[in-house]
Amino acid sequence: MLLMALVDARDARAIDAPVNDYPTVARADYIFGCMAANGQTRLALERCSCSIDVIASVLPYAEYEEAETIMSVRQRGGENAAMFISMPLMREKVARLKRAQVEGELRCF
């Protein structure tokens, strides 16, 4: 009976907890890049970790991944990049990611 109550309580907390749909490697990659830009210190680690947590709270991972891919293609340049720069839908996907990043910076830095 006690075991059932504990399992039910754990399940109730799991339902209330936010879904963590960002893979660990995506979070680590973001933190790695953020620390490269902001210093290799413990404080930078904490701030960069906070920042990706904020981004994850406002932007689903699928949208984050799309925007990161678009930005990566843009950086390569060439004919294919022009489509990713000029299309309004692509610009809006990147703009949503940038707004989430700004939110992370405002809350964490």
Residue, then its C-alpha position, 0 to 999 in steps of 0.5 A: m500500500l505504501l509503495m503504491a502511494l509513493v509511485d502515485a506521488r512520483d507520477a503526479r510530480a512527473i506530470d507537473a514537471p515541464v517536458n525536457d525535450y532538448p537532448t543533452v548533446a544540444r544543451a552541451d553544444y550550446i553551453f560549449g559555444c556560449m562559454a567560448a564567447n563568454g569565458q571559460t569560468r565557473l560563472a560563465l558555465e552557470r550563466c550559459s546553463c541558465s541561458i539554454d534552460v530559458i531558451a528551452s522553456v520558450l522554444p520547442y526543440a524542433e524549432y530550435e533545431e530548425a533555426e540552428t540548421i538555417m543559421s548554419v546553412r546561411q554561414r556557408g554562403g553560396e547559392n543555397a544560402a540565398m534561399f535561407i536568407s531571403m525567405p520570410l519563413m526562414r527569417e522568422k524561424v531564426a528571429r524566434l531563436k534570437r528572441a529566445q536567446v535574448e530572453g536567456e541573456l536578460r535573465c541569466f547575464 
